[in-house]
Amino acid sequence: MSSRHKMPKVTVYIPTYNYGEYVEKAIQSVLNQTIEDWELIVINDGSMDNTSEILRNYESHSKIRIIEQENKGLTVSNNIALRLSEGK
């Protein structure tokens, strides 16, 4: 870890499977928080709906990481998010 990279205080993760109808609202909820020291990990667990299309709108956001994977289930997705988490 370089001296310029500071670990965020809070990690939020959103596992999603075919929740295109709700995922943007969930992401916007994180973006609207008053705390500024955060990261967001969104794991798209093989969605067959428009989830991937919606997530592409957030790929360039510096605090958001989008993970696209084949469907592995909620438990595996949660464990991946926990491993990737840099929050304190």
N, C-alpha and C positions, 0 to 999 in steps of 0.2 A: 504494500500500500504506500503510495507516494505521500509526501507531506502535504500536497495540495488536496488530496482526496480525504474528505472528512466523512466519517460514518454518520449516517442519518440517525436521528434519535428514534424515529418511528418507522416501522415497515408495515405497510398495509398490503395484503394480497387478496386477489379476487380470482378464485378458480371458477371457470365458466364452461358449461357444456350446453349448447343450444339455448343460451340466454341472451341472444342478440337484442331482444325486446327490452332487456333490463340493464345490460352491461354499460351502456353509455351513461345512464343515470347514476350507476354505482361509481364510475370513474369521475364524473362531474362532482359527485358528493365529496370525494377525496380532494379534488382540485379546489373546492369551495371552502375547505377548512381554514381556520385562522392560523393554525400552527404551520410553520414554514419548513421545518426540519424533518422531512419525510422522504420516503421512496414508495413507489407503488409497483408491485409485480402482478401482472395479469397473466394467468395461465389458461389458454384456450385448449381445452382437453378434447380436441377432435370434433368440434362443433360442425354440424352439417347445415346450419342456417347462415345468417348474414353476420355472425359474430366477427369473423376474420376481417370482413370489409370494414366494419365499425372500428376495430382495433387499429387498422392501418392509419386512421386519423390521428393516432396518439404515438406512433412509432418514433417520431422525432423529438418528443418531449424529454427533456434531460432527466427528469425524475421518475419516468415510467419505463419499465421493462416489460415487453410483450414476449411471452413464450408460447409458441405454437407447437403442439405435439399431437400424436395419434392418441385416441382415447385410451387412457390408462386408469381412469377412475379417480374419485375424490381423494382417497387416502394417499395414493401415489402423488397426485397433484399437490396436496398439502405438504408432503415431505419434500418435494422439489422446491416449493416456495420457501420452506423453512431453511433449506440448505443455501438457497440463493440470497436470503435475507442478510442485509448488512446493518440493520437497525440494532440499536443497543438493547 
